[in-house]
Amino acid sequence: MKLEDFKNISLQQLETLLFLVTEGSFSRAAKRMHLSQPSLTKHIANMETILGMKVVRREKNGVVLTPEGKIVFDLAGRILKMRDEAGEKIAGMQETEAGDIAIAASTIPATYILPHVLGRFRMAHPGIRVTVQSADSEEVLNMIINGEKELGIMGKRPSRGKLETEPLWQDRLVLTVPAGHRWASKPSVSLPEVMEEPFIVREKGSGTREILERHLKEQANTDLVKFRIVAEFGSSEAIKEAILAGLGVSILSIRAIIRELKLQLLREVPVDNWRIERSFYLILRRPFNILRHHQLFLDFIRQYRID
């Protein structure tokens, strides 16, 4: 027998051997497995063909294992026990609220929305542990597609297949300036004025930047190249610090500046004929085996409302 041949033994053949030895006869084993006796006999014969040797002998007192059959029998017991234990654990997960959930989220939801969501969720379901990895939108997509994370939340609708998407929460992108800026008290400014002002942008791959670029192209027939870009940063937090330091102005998610608006550190300045809205989307890979703790979390975030 070659090692490669041994890999062809099936779980059903191992289970047949286990029942056969436990019951002591082909007829009783067939009855326990709800098989005909010829079918059961064929399973054993196929196993012996694969191994190239006998695993059982028929004797007056019943069925006796050969030395090789004893090795296979012991292996069958361990493998089938592991299978049953795995089934019990999965069934238990489906019936209880315990479990782990791994999320990949783009910067805005990961930083400004999910901490509040998870705080409320943990109060309701303390047995469910949720971990969040923050990344740009492209990285979030790749983590979901590659099976590295179970759920994704991001600010643009993915165009790739094998993904289920649904909108969760709404967002708005706004022109943000420091409180002492000359525009801070103006009722509005024009897009040409914004394009002449020192401007700070998010990095490429950011959902915020992609939404902004799309709006400029479709609604204003222009692009970021025509802006006076003075810096590019990988997070909204860095951009806020740059705005506060007087480096320039930027377009940010309203979610990112709520605290600074309340503290009167930053100002939202309307832009003439300008309104950029988007949704944050829930992303799942198809197919996705939704267990009870996943369903509890999905139901919670679908009902959660952000101010």
Secondary structure, 3 states (H helix, E strand, C coil): CCHHHHCCCCHHHHHHHHHHHHHCCHHHHHHHCCCCHHHHHHHHHHHHHHHCCCCEEEECCEEEECHHHHHHHHHHHHHHHHHHHHHHHHHHHHHCCCEEEEEEECHHHHHHHHHHHHHHHHHHCCCEEEEEEECCHHHHHHHHHCCCCCEEEECCCCCCCCEEEEEEEEEEEEEEEECCCCCCCCCCECHHHHHHCEEEEECCCCHHHHHHHHHHHHHHCCCHHHCEEEEEECCHHHHHHHHHCCCCEEEEEHHHCHHHHHCCCEEEECECCCCEEEEEEEEEECCCCCCHHHHHHHHHHHHCCCC
